[in-house]
Amino acid sequence: MTKRRDLLADAATRAAEYLESLDERAVFPPPKPVETLRSFLEAALPEGPTAPETVLAQLDEIAGPATVASAGGRYFGFVTGGALPAAVAANWLATAWDQNSFNNVSSPAIALLEDAALRWVKQALDLPATAEGTLVTGATMANFTCLAAARQRVLADAGWDADEKGLFGAPPIDVIVGDEVHATIFKVLSMLGLGRDRVVRVPVDDQGRMRADALPPIDKPAIVCIQAGNVNSGAFDPAAEIISHAHKAGAWVHVDGAFGLWARASKTLAPLAAGLEAADSWATDAHKWLNVPYDCGVALVREPDNLRRAMSISGAYLLASGQRDQIDYSPDSSRRARAVDVWASLKSLGRSGLAEMIERNCRQASQLAESLRRANIEILNDVVLNQVVVAFGDADRTNRVIEAVQIDGTCWAGATVWRNRTAMRISVSGWATTDADIERSLEAILKAHREA
Ligand SMILES: *Cc1c(COP(=O)(O)O)cnc(C)c1O
């Protein structure tokens, strides 16, 4: 027993030291530690056991230095977010519990926690209290879950039971997306048998927003996918207009709001995402802007029955408990207790802490953009949220600046192509990002710009 306690204490100490070191170390690991890890991992499967404390020490000492400091305050790659202290700690506790979160019988505690976590997410995002949902690996699977419900529903409306008969012989479904739709939607459409290529793409404006005036006439059965938060510009599709147009034609409207949906947690930012509450389903991430550890996404469907029809299973050993069983709403069966992380984050932040975190990141993005602009650097998007798209001249020069910033290691931002321009994409989505982090990052970017 003592040994186990020592091991867990050792893990906690090592983790704390890791997190405390993030402020000093290069955000992206230099080549050497990655090479060291590579050689270490070339070893064959060991014949015999290794002491747990040695396993832990090797991970910490050999793999740790090769990690990316995305949990720190100066990682601006993709749309990432760190992990709030309460969420990390709760996640460890839940790992020790090792609960299977598939139904009430496998774990009454997690069934209750998932119910509570989903209720709080709906309250935080001001979405209908009656919507049902599930916690999945990320927004990709949340999109999958929602669109599986959509597929089932729109075909049922057309007199076809896709659950029983599949798609062979089914009436075709029109899937309508904006031209700037996230790449994961295509993967999801392919997994659902709806096809990547047969979508109808609606033109977008200069911020990547779907143009409501360019929507095609809609015939049932149809699904319209709108976006809350473009991965480059952070812009929102005009939800109210699109949803009312689509609903008039009886189409299902799905919202991919992986990070943008969290704007609704702030009174000042919520207007960006106004009207989305009228949609039929919503996908978002908790591991991005809610800052819970990987992996965690949220799928919500307005009419619980639509999600249940797409996801429920039955089996001799699965006796209906008369309560809400998570398995009836989830594409997974056995899975980890993501609800603990979500509940712990929202409990530790409260409404005010959540709003503060979202607003702070947006303010930091605006300030960074403003300072870059003052140095005559071109900002390619309207910085309405937490995303900044930056060009440092032509593609060659921009790539050189991005590379120099990444090698310098003060902060990390990646490259993107935005409206045919090569650009640096900066996403401020971490709870740990301070104004001092923004200042230090700005200096590093300006230095790379001067020296390019
Ligand atoms: C990140 C993102 C996704 C994919 O999310 P994962 O969590 O990586 O599965 C989908 N859509 C949008 C708009 C995103 O930003």
The ligand as an SDF file (V2000), in Angstrom:
LIG
                    3D

 15 15  0  0  0  0  0  0  0  0999 V2000
  -11.0050   21.4330  -33.7330 C   0  0  0  0  0  0  0  0  0  0  0  0
  -12.2210   21.4600  -34.5780 C   0  0  0  0  0  0  0  0  0  0  0  0
  -12.8480   20.2740  -34.9820 C   0  0  0  0  0  0  0  0  0  0  0  0
  -12.2840   18.9220  -34.6510 C   0  0  0  0  0  0  0  0  0  0  0  0
  -12.2040   18.7580  -33.2660 O   0  0  0  0  0  0  0  0  0  0  0  0
  -11.4120   17.5560  -32.5890 P   0  0  0  0  0  0  0  0  0  0  0  0
  -11.5820   17.8450  -31.1540 O   0  0  0  0  0  0  0  0  0  0  0  0
   -9.9970   17.6510  -33.0570 O   0  0  0  0  0  0  0  0  0  0  0  0
  -12.0530   16.2780  -33.0170 O   0  0  0  0  0  0  0  0  0  0  0  0
  -14.0050   20.3810  -35.7170 C   0  0  0  0  0  0  0  0  0  0  0  0
  -14.5120   21.5750  -36.0530 N   0  0  0  0  0  0  0  0  0  0  0  0
  -13.9410   22.7450  -35.7040 C   0  0  0  0  0  0  0  0  0  0  0  0
  -14.5650   24.0450  -36.1140 C   0  0  0  0  0  0  0  0  0  0  0  0
  -12.7640   22.7180  -34.9440 C   0  0  0  0  0  0  0  0  0  0  0  0
  -12.1910   23.8700  -34.5670 O   0  0  0  0  0  0  0  0  0  0  0  0
  1  2  1  0
  2  3  1  0
  2 14  2  0
  3  4  1  0
  3 10  2  0
  4  5  1  0
  5  6  1  0
  6  7  2  0
  6  8  1  0
  6  9  1  0
 10 11  1  0
 11 12  2  0
 12 13  1  0
 12 14  1  0
 14 15  1  0
M  END
$$$$
